[in-house]
Amino acid sequence: MHSINALILDAEDQRPLVQQIFVALSQRIAARTIAPGTRLPATRNLAKELGVSRSTVVQAYEQLAAEGYVRPRPGSGYFACDVGDAEALYALSQPHPPNPSGVGVEEAVLAAKPDFPGIPDMRLFPHAAWAKHVVRTARQSAASMRGSVERFGLRRLREAVATHLSAWRGVDASADQIIITAGAGDALDLCLRSLTRDRRAIALENPTYPPLFNMATGMELELHWMEVGEAGALLPETAAGPVVTVLTPSYQFPLGGAMPRSQRLAFLERAERDEGWIIEDDFDSEFRYAGRPIPALASLDPGQRVIYVGSFSKIFSSGLRIGFIVVPHSLIPVFKETLARFGQRASLVSQWPIAAFIEDGSFHRHIRRMRRIYGERRQVFVDAYRAGLPSQVTFTDHRAGMQIALRFPPGSDDRELAERAAGTGLTCLPLSGFYHKAPVRSGLLVGFSTIAPEEALRPLADLMNILTDYRPVRGSQQQLSPS
C-alpha cells in the first residue's frame, strides 16, 4: 500500500485534482507498481490524506473503474485490475472543460418525434448560433455554395476535427488523415469498401447495429461474430483473426458499457499480429455522465491499425448527416482510390458552418450542455426503473449513452412487449432484433434523450404497468428471425 499512500498532488499542476489522482493511479496500475488484486484505500481515507474532498476521490475511482483499471466490489471497495502491457498510455494531458451551470431546456422550436432510441432532442439544437454561422459563411465565402472541394472534404473542417479529437478523444491525427463523410453510415460503408475488396472475413459484435450487418451481408463478406460480455466484445477464437474487426469500445451498442483497457490492448495486439484492421465506431462517446469521456481506442494505437469513425449526428441532428474517418497514413492511398471510384457524398454547404461552430467554441459548449440535460433525463429513468421494475427485469446503469437496455427472462416475447409499449410515448425497440446469432437475448432498448423529466413520468408509469402485467406463454421460445 506504500506506493498508493506516497501519492502527492502538485499545487502547480494546472490539471483538475480528479485528473491528477486518476493519472497517478492509472499509471501505477498499468506499471504494476500497484499489483493486480490490490485493494485501493477507502475514498474517505485517501481524501483525508491528500487534503481533498471525498467526492474528488470518488470521481477519480469511478473513472478508473470506467476505463478498466479497477473493479468495484460492493461493500468491499475498489481493486486493481490486470491491464496488461503498459507501453501505450492514454493521452490525458489536456484538462477537461468544467460543466457549465447553464439554463434549462428552451421552448420547442422543432417537434421531436423519435423513431429510434438515442436520437438527439431537436428542441435542444442551438438554432440561433447555427443560423448565425450559416448566414456568415454564405456571405463571406462564395466557395461554400459551390461544389469545388478536396476529395477528403473541406480542409478547414478537417483541421477543426483534428483539434477536437486531440483535446476530447486523445487521438493525434493531422487533417490529411481525416475524411469528411455523409454521416457514420457512409463512413462505415467507405471503410468496408476500402478494407474488404477481396471479400475477406469481418468480425462484428453480437448484438450489433442492424445497418452495419446489412452492409456486410450486402457485400457478401464472411461474418465472424464476437459475443459481448460485461467487458464488451470478446476476441474471436479463431487462430488467425478476420482482416477487419468492427468495435464500439467506448459505448457498446445496444447493450451499453465501455471496454476496459486490458481488452482494448488485446484487440490491438491481435490486429498487429495478424496485420488486420480495427474499425472503431466511437458511438455515443460524448455522453458520459460520470467522470471524463473515455479516451478512444485509436489513442492507444502505436501500430496504426485502427480506423476511427465519428459523427456529428448525435450532437447536432441526425438529419445533418456529417461524419468523419481518421485513416492511418498507410491507408490514405487506398481510401483515395475508393473515393475516386464511388465519389464524395458529404454535402459541402454544411461543412463550412460546422467548422466555424467548432472553431469559436460553440460546439463544445453545446456538448457540455447536452451532456448535463441528458444526464438529468437519464437519472429520471434510472430512478423509475429501480423503483418500479418487476424483479425479473434487470438493467445496468452504465451512466453513459442515450438509451438503456432492459433485460427480460428467457421465454419473454420482447417484440410483443415493444408493440404494447409503443403507445406509452417512449421509444422502445425489441433487443432481440439486434442479435444475428444465437443465443438471442430478450429485452427492450428504451431511449431517454428526447423526453424531458416532466414529460417522462406518465410514460414510465405506463411502461412499468405493461412489464408488471406481462405473463409469457409457458414453454415459449425466443426465435431468431430470418435475416
Residue pairs with C-beta under 8 A, 6 or more apart in sequence:
1 38
1 41
3 28
3 33
3 34
4 25
4 28
4 34
4 38
4 40
4 41
4 46
5 41
5 49
7 21
7 24
7 25
7 46
7 50
9 17
9 20
9 21
9 50
9 51
9 52
10 20
13 20
14 95
15 23
15 93
15 95
16 95
16 96
16 98
17 52
17 56
18 56
18 59
18 60
18 63
18 291
18 292
19 60
19 92
19 95
19 96
19 292
21 50
21 52
21 56
21 57
21 60
22 60
22 63
22 64
22 92
22 291
22 292
23 92
25 34
25 40
25 60
25 64
25 69
26 64
26 67
26 69
26 90
27 86
27 89
28 34
29 64
29 69
29 70
29 80
29 81
29 83
30 69
30 83
30 86
30 89
30 261
31 86
32 86
34 40
34 80
35 80
36 80
36 81
36 82
37 79
37 80
38 79
38 80
39 76
39 77
39 78
39 79
39 80
40 46
40 61
40 70
40 77
40 78
40 79
40 80
41 49
42 77
43 54
43 57
43 58
43 61
44 54
46 57
47 53
47 54
47 56
47 57
50 57
59 290
59 291
60 291
61 70
61 72
61 78
62 290
62 291
63 290
63 291
63 292
64 70
64 78
65 71
65 72
65 78
66 258
66 288
66 290
66 291
66 294
66 399
67 90
67 258
67 260
67 261
67 294
67 295
68 81
68 83
68 231
68 258
68 259
68 260
68 261
68 262
68 263
68 264
69 80
69 81
69 83
69 260
69 261
70 78
70 79
70 80
70 81
71 78
71 79
71 81
72 78
72 79
73 79
81 260
81 262
82 262
83 260
83 261
83 262
83 265
84 261
84 262
84 265
84 266
85 265
85 269
87 302
88 265
88 268
88 300
88 301
88 302
90 170
90 295
90 299
90 300
91 166
91 170
91 171
91 172
91 295
91 299
92 170
92 292
92 295
94 166
94 167
96 292
96 293
97 364
97 368
99 368
99 371
99 372
100 365
100 368
100 369
100 372
102 368
102 369
102 372
105 123
105 124
105 373
105 452
106 123
106 124
107 123
108 123
109 122
109 123
109 125
109 127
110 122
110 123
110 125
110 127
111 122
112 121
112 122
112 123
112 450
114 427
114 447
114 450
115 427
116 427
116 429
116 447
117 254
117 402
117 403
117 427
117 428
117 429
117 445
117 446
117 447
118 284
118 314
118 401
118 402
118 403
118 447
118 449
119 314
119 318
119 402
119 427
119 447
119 449
119 450
120 313
120 314
120 315
120 316
120 317
120 318
120 370
120 402
120 449
120 450
121 373
121 449
121 450
122 317
124 369
124 370
124 373
125 316
125 317
126 362
126 366
129 357
129 362
129 366
130 316
130 353
130 357
133 352
133 353
133 356
133 357
133 362
134 353
136 353
136 356
137 144
137 352
137 353
137 356
138 144
138 145
141 352
144 348
144 349
144 351
144 352
145 349
146 348
147 348
149 344
149 348
149 351
151 336
151 339
151 340
151 344
152 158
152 176
152 178
152 179
152 180
152 336
152 339
153 178
153 179
153 180
153 181
153 324
153 344
153 346
153 351
154 180
154 348
154 351
154 352
154 355
155 175
156 351
156 352
156 355
157 180
157 351
157 352
157 354
157 355
157 358
158 175
158 176
158 178
158 179
158 180
158 324
159 175
159 355
160 354
160 355
160 358
160 359
161 175
161 178
161 180
161 310
161 324
161 358
162 173
162 174
162 175
162 177
162 178
163 358
164 358
164 363
164 364
165 171
165 173
165 296
165 308
165 310
165 326
166 172
166 173
168 286
168 293
168 364
169 282
169 285
169 293
169 295
169 296
169 298
169 299
169 310
170 295
170 296
170 299
171 296
171 298
171 299
171 308
171 326
172 299
173 298
173 308
173 326
176 332
177 326
177 327
177 328
177 329
177 332
178 324
178 325
178 326
178 327
179 187
179 190
179 324
179 325
179 327
179 335
179 339
180 322
180 323
180 324
180 344
180 346
180 351
181 187
181 190
181 322
181 323
181 324
181 325
181 345
181 346
182 321
182 322
182 323
182 345
182 346
182 347
183 311
183 313
183 320
183 321
183 322
183 323
184 281
184 309
184 310
184 311
184 313
184 323
185 211
185 215
185 323
186 321
186 323
186 345
186 346
187 309
187 310
187 311
187 323
187 324
187 325
188 211
188 212
188 215
188 246
188 279
188 281
188 309
189 215
190 325
190 335
190 338
190 339
190 342
191 244
191 279
191 307
191 309
191 325
192 202
192 215
192 216
192 219
192 221
192 244
192 279
193 219
193 338
193 342
194 331
194 334
194 335
194 337
194 338
195 243
195 244
195 277
195 279
195 307
195 331
195 334
196 202
196 219
196 221
196 243
196 244
199 219
199 220
199 221
199 222
200 221
200 222
200 242
200 243
200 244
201 221
201 222
201 223
201 224
201 242
201 243
201 244
202 216
202 221
202 222
202 223
202 224
202 242
202 243
202 244
202 245
202 246
203 223
203 224
203 225
203 226
203 236
203 241
203 242
203 244
203 245
203 246
204 212
204 213
204 216
204 223
204 224
204 225
204 226
204 246
204 436
205 225
205 226
205 228
205 232
205 233
205 246
205 247
205 248
205 252
206 225
206 226
206 227
206 228
206 435
206 436
206 437
207 228
207 254
207 255
207 431
207 434
207 435
207 436
207 441
208 246
208 253
208 434
208 436
209 248
209 253
209 254
209 281
209 283
209 434
210 433
210 434
212 246
212 281
213 436
213 483
216 223
217 223
217 483
222 242
223 436
224 236
224 238
224 241
224 242
225 436
225 437
226 233
226 234
226 235
226 236
226 245
227 233
227 234
228 234
228 252
228 255
230 257
231 257
231 259
231 260
231 263
232 247
232 248
232 249
232 252
232 257
232 258
232 259
232 260
232 263
233 247
233 249
233 252
233 259
233 263
233 267
235 241
235 266
235 267
235 270
236 242
236 245
240 274
241 270
241 271
241 274
241 276
242 276
243 274
243 276
243 277
244 276
244 277
244 278
244 279
245 267
245 270
245 271
245 276
245 277
245 278
245 279
246 278
246 279
246 281
247 259
247 267
247 278
247 279
247 280
247 281
247 297
248 280
248 281
248 282
248 283
249 258
249 259
249 263
249 264
249 280
249 296
249 297
250 258
250 259
250 282
250 283
250 284
250 285
250 293
250 294
250 296
250 297
251 257
251 258
251 283
251 284
251 285
251 287
251 398
251 400
251 401
252 258
252 259
252 283
253 281
253 283
253 284
254 403
254 405
254 431
254 434
254 445
255 405
256 396
256 398
256 400
256 401
256 403
256 404
256 405
257 396
257 398
258 294
258 398
258 400
259 297
261 300
264 297
264 300
265 300
267 278
267 297
268 278
268 297
268 300
268 301
268 303
268 305
268 306
270 276
271 277
271 278
271 303
271 305
271 306
272 303
272 305
276 305
277 305
277 306
277 307
277 331
278 297
278 301
278 305
278 306
278 307
279 306
279 307
279 309
280 296
280 297
280 298
280 306
280 307
280 308
280 309
281 309
282 296
282 308
282 309
282 310
284 314
284 400
284 401
284 402
285 293
285 294
285 296
285 310
286 293
286 314
286 315
286 367
286 370
286 371
287 314
287 370
287 371
287 374
287 400
287 401
287 402
288 294
288 371
288 399
288 400
289 371
289 374
289 375
289 378
289 399
289 400
290 399
290 400
296 308
297 306
297 308
298 306
298 308
298 326
304 328
304 329
304 330
305 328
306 328
307 325
307 326
307 327
307 328
307 331
308 325
308 326
309 323
309 324
309 325
310 323
310 324
310 325
310 326
311 322
311 323
311 324
312 320
312 322
312 323
312 354
313 320
313 321
313 322
313 323
314 402
315 363
315 366
315 367
315 370
316 322
316 354
320 350
321 346
321 347
322 346
322 347
322 350
322 351
322 354
323 346
325 335
327 335
354 363
357 363
358 364
374 402
374 448
374 449
376 453
377 448
377 449
377 451
377 452
377 453
377 456
378 399
378 404
378 448
380 448
380 453
380 456
380 457
380 460
381 404
381 446
381 448
381 456
381 460
382 397
382 404
384 456
384 457
384 460
384 461
384 464
385 395
385 404
385 406
388 460
388 461
388 464
388 468
389 395
389 406
389 464
389 467
390 467
390 468
392 408
392 409
393 406
393 407
393 408
393 409
393 467
394 406
394 407
395 404
395 405
395 406
395 407
396 405
397 404
402 447
402 448
402 449
403 445
403 446
403 447
403 448
403 449
404 445
404 446
404 448
405 431
405 443
405 444
405 445
405 446
406 431
406 443
406 444
406 445
406 446
406 467
407 431
407 441
407 442
407 443
408 414
408 417
408 431
408 442
408 443
408 444
409 442
409 472
410 442
410 478
411 442
411 472
411 473
411 474
411 475
411 476
411 477
411 478
412 442
412 470
412 472
412 478
413 442
413 472
413 473
413 476
413 478
414 430
414 431
414 432
414 442
414 443
414 444
414 478
415 430
415 432
415 433
417 428
417 430
417 444
417 466
417 467
417 470
418 428
418 429
418 430
418 444
420 466
420 470
421 428
421 444
421 463
421 466
422 428
423 462
424 459
424 462
424 463
424 466
425 451
425 455
425 458
425 459
425 462
426 446
426 447
426 451
426 459
426 460
426 463
427 446
427 447
427 450
428 444
428 445
428 446
428 447
428 463
429 444
429 445
430 442
430 443
430 444
430 445
431 441
431 442
431 443
431 444
431 445
432 440
432 441
432 442
432 443
432 478
432 480
432 481
433 481
434 445
435 441
435 480
436 480
436 483
437 480
438 480
440 478
440 479
440 480
441 478
442 478
446 463
448 456
451 459
